[in-house]
Amino acid sequence: MIPRNLASTGPAEKLDAGHLMPDIAALRAWRESGQVVDRKLDSKDQKFKVPYAALRYVLALTDSVFIVVASFIGSSVYQSVYQFFANHTSDHSDLDLGAGIVAAVLYVLIGQSAGFYDLGAVFSTRRDIKKILVQWALVSLVLTLLAFLMKVGAGFSRGSIICFATLALVLLFVSRSLAKRWVREAVADGRVQGRRIVLLGSRDELASISAGDLLQRYGLSEIDRVSFAMDKSKNLAMGNPESDSLEHAVTIARERCADEIVLALPWSDTRKIELVRDRLRASPLPIELLPDRRIRSLAENPSFRLKNSLSIEVQRGPLTRLEQFSKRCVDVVGAAIGLVALSPLMLLSAVAIKLDSVGPVLFRQRRNGFNIQPFVIFKFRTMSVMEDGSDVQQVKKSDPRVTSIGKVLRKTSIDELPQLFNVLRGDMSLVGPRPHALAHDNHYGDLLSEYAFRHHVKPGITGWAQVRGYRGETARVEQMKGRVDCDLWYINNWSLVLDFKILALTCIELMRRRNAY
């Protein structure tokens, strides 16, 4: 696992955020040169797709249903036969159904621990008769032990248990056979969706791995693949086609909302792997290195037994999916509560702005968000100008452009309240690095090599830099560097507790009004 501390992974390679902005003409020329293989959306992409990660749960649920159904049918059939021949009723249906539910849970747990539901096992052509027999035998033994320990064995009918066990075993064979057939057909028909990735690598490695292999072996669905140029005489760290390949891969991943960037490179070429990793550190996406052709040929040898994937996590995302989900929940709930509670104040501010000066109530400006994705930020208008372009002047103390009511709104930070709508839209978070105007992003991106790392998480209404005093104008580069250092510390040390701490410190900072003008 790669540690969160970005500075610990080695010297940062300068990657200007502005240079990574989409260049349609260059991208079209690059694709026409044959170095980028573009895959257009077809009819398969329009179908409902089952997430690759959910397949194992679907298969486990199918087995569970078959086992419970077998317990019900087995009990019913035995009771009908018993009543017909013995002219006597024996009602054990509740106990038998309970045994079926317990057996289903045990079977799934045992299968999960044994890798029975791993997709590699499902795609395997080997028959699973032995595995099913062993797992069902273990379930039967555990059920017998539980019945003995709980002293409920006398309540079960031996005939119904035998019918249940036999029928369940037959249904499990049928379930596995149907599951393998359905999964293969679903993959072939494009109804399975893996993690969306941009595949980046050498021509030879890319030619040796197909889209089907990526999905079946690693759960990856490629949205595009980029190959390095064949010229090996140039240094990757300098401007050359290989460097262009990296920039195009990052651009495509951003434009098409990829989940990961995956590398297909020879493992023996450690120098290139290190250089590629350093250049891709500016991207917040996870980076995974696939096994090369030689490693895959060894893994396919039947004499080897591999339990886990051989892919290597070169760079993890700043936040895991669970962390992203928890942070998003806090953002939505907090923004909704804030909008309801502060709506009278926001309405009063809007009326005051309209009466104070001519112009719109809201100020809109383009900013860069997560992964340098542009969005429009909302603020209450506090100035007589609406700058949004290549030349945006920062607000200075006693700036004549600030309106009378704007001075009050800026000192109290009320002008930031409309950004709660940005939080609900998903453009921003309650806590994170403050977004800057695009002109400032380009300017400081040229001066500070780690500036682009601020875009590894969503921008926030408030942040660690703001509660540490880095607020307002950044007339000197040293001031911006201090703000960037605080932002990187926040990203590397994020937790929900830290977010709540920053929100509490923000309330204190609002009363102090440092650098608020």
C-alpha positions, 0 to 999 in steps of 0.5 A: 500500500502506498502511504498517503504522504505524497512527498514521501514517494520521491522527488516531484516531477513538474507537471503543469496543471495548465498543460494538462487541460484538454487540447482537442486539436492535439488530441485529434492529431494524436489519435490520427497518428495511431498512437491512441486507439479510440473506442467509440461507444456502441450499443453494448455501452447503452445496456444495463451493466452489472458491476464486476465487483457485484458478480460474486455477491450475485452468485453467492445469493443464487446459491443461498436461494437454491439451498433455502428452496431445497430445504422447503421442497425437501421438507414438503416432499418428505411430509407428503410421502410420509403422510401418504404411506403412514397416514400421519402428519409430521410438521417440521417445516419451520425447523427445516426452513431454519436449517436451510437458512443456516446452511445457506449462510454457512455454505456462502461463508465457507465458499467465500473463504475458499475463493469459490466466488472469486471471478477467476474461479468462475471463468475457469474451465475446470469443473467444481464438483469436488469443491461443491462436495467438500463444501456441502460436506462441511456444511452438513457436519457443522449443521449436525454439530450445531443441532447437537450442541443446541439439543434440537436434533430430535426436532428434525425429521431424518427423512426430510433432512436427507431429502433436503441435503440430496436436493440441495447438492443437485441444485448447487451443481446446477447453480454453478453450471448455470452461473458460469454460463451466464457470466460468460454470456454476460461478459461476451454481450457487454453486460458486465462493467468493470472499473473504468480505466485508461490503459497506458503501456508499450506497444508489445504489452498492449498487443498481448492483452485484450479487453476481455482479458482485462475484464476477466482477470482483473475486473477492468473495463478499458475506455481507451488505451494509449501506447508509448512511441517506439523511439527509445533514444530519448529520455522520458524526463524530457519533452518527447513523444513518450512524455506526450503519451503521459499527458494524453493519458491523463487528459483522456482519464479526466475527460472520460471520468476514468476510475484508474490509470493502468500500466502495461509495461515490462517489469524489467524496465524499472527505470521507465516505471519509476519515471511514469509513476513520478509523472502521474503523481499529479493525477489523483487517480489510482495507478495499477501495474499489470503483470507483463507477458512473462509473468502472465505466461508463468501464471497461466502454467497449470503447475502454479497455483495463484490465489491473488492477482499479480497486479501491483498498486503503484499509487492509491487514491487519496481517499478510499471509496468508503472514505469518499462516501462518508465524506460525501454524506457529511457534505450533503447533510451539512450543506442541506442543514446549512441552506435551511438554517441560513436561508433568511440570512442569504435572502436578506443578503441578496436584497441588500446586494440588489439595493446597493449596486447595479448587477447580478446578486450572484458572482459566477467564476470558473474554477478547477475542482477534483482532478482539474475538472472545471466547474462554476463557483457561486458567491454573493457579488461583492465587487463592481467587476465580474472577472473571469478569464486569463487576467484576474486581479486578487482583492487587496486591502481597501480595494476600490472595486469592493462595494459597500455591502460587499465589505460587510459580506467579505469580512463576515464570509457571508459571500461564501454561503452560495457555495453550499449549492456547489457542495450539493451539486458535488463540485465542492466539499464543506472542507478541502483546499480552497479553489482559485481562479483559473488564471491563478491556477496557471500562474502558481502551477508554473511556480510551484511543482506541488501545486497540482496535488491540491486537486487530488480531492474536491475543493472546499468552502473552508480548509486547513490553510484558512484556519491556519491563517492563510486567507486572503491575498497571496501577494508573495509566492511564499504565501501561496507555498504556505497555503499549498503546504497546508492543503497537502498536509490536509490531503495526507492526513484526512479524516472525518474527525479532522473535517469536523475540527476544521469546521469548528475552527472556522467558526472561531476564525470567522470571529477573528476576521484575519485577512478578511477584506 
